[in-house]
Amino acid sequence: MRLIPQKQIRDVILDSIVDGVFTVDENWRITSFNRAAEEITGVPSEDAIGQRCSDVFHASICENECALKEALGTGHPIICKPIYIVKADGHRVPVSISATALKDQKGYVIGGVETFRDLTVIEQLRKELQDKYTFADIVARSSEMRRILDILPRLADSDSTVLIEGASGTGKELVARAIHDLSPRSKKRFVALNCGALPDTLLESELFGYKAGAFTDARKDKPGRFAAAMGGTIFLDEISDVSPAMQSKLLRVLQERVYEPLGSVDPVAANVRIIAASNQDLGTLVKKGGFREDLFYRVNVMQIQLPPLRDRREDIPLLVEHFVSKFNRLQQKNIAGVSEEVMAILLEYDYPGNIRELENIIEHAFVLCRGGLLKPAHLPTIFQNRSPWEPFASDRELTLRSLVKMHITNAIQRHGGNRKAAAKGLGIHPSTLFRKIKLLNIELPEKDGRSRIL
């Protein structure tokens, strides 16, 4: 019977573990790196071994709170500590780590061992359950959207009223939530209300609440949305649909920062940040007499114009990837992505329903697809019986050159600016990629992706 070397047995055992495992010597150089560690970090073991662990993981604690250093220094193991690491492609990954000293047969410390578990799915599910949107959830690479994202932190620091204008489905509420999450009010509630969905009588009671006896069925006091958002943010969606009478009452809240619940004569202070949104141009409505001019100037202190998806097509591949990942989690599938034919179709379409429509298209395809790639046959009826390269009616046709440019730009973005990794992902030689970058005048990120700091 052939004897299997002890090292080979150890490697088989380590590679069978679903958690990432690595060891370091006394100089913090990685001495072993199992298969799960490769998958979670995106770094091959041959590239990791011999490197300092901080150069491989770029973790949120590497600088000052290294778990291995703490475990070796105190003699006590670190158990299930949540941190972030940075993958080889630049993505931040939430992990749970455990670390302890590695000792020889005589009990002398010869290094350390650390295990880590990918918490991506857990964190994403938690965020969806809590309906908690953050700044990072806004998927965008287009110049116009990046400009908007760049000013969001400054808008969040202010307490001024913000008006977000854009067609339905462009992500107005997502931007409003991002402003709230970045603001000093983030510990308090974000309360959203679609003003266009309710008649005046219901809208007033929803916003301001009512006192017992205010009307026939008012048996006890009920707080409104302003009370629920006290200290936080209230998002008034489709404010353009509010009647002139309600506009007058909203004006008082904005001017005097007080409101009166139905059936009450005592004003209540409104310590609330107001973010309004409209799918119509409020300035045009003012000129037509459909919206109060004084209220318009009150809500239009800071303004954000969200472009329709047809004007930010370079974001479509990123959004598609985002929705594929989302529905893989929700439907417990393992769809690899979309075929080139589907991506070409999605890049050509004009999206009258904007991002919400794109999400619905991907969800429809997921229902019909059992696995592998999403194909044209999985798309809704509107996309059937047409050539994959046949353009939809559009005011600007995408050329093959622009499609190639988008494809290459997206690949470079996915690999954190690393051109060699992007070329490998595209299946072309790096010199070919460099030539196409120059030919297509592709703007490159400042960092090349080979060294990253969290």
Summary of the structure (lengths in Angstrom):
residues: 454
radius of gyration: 27.2
end to end distance: 51.0
largest distance: 93.7
contacts: 1329
relative contact order: 0.09
helix: 45%
strand: 18%
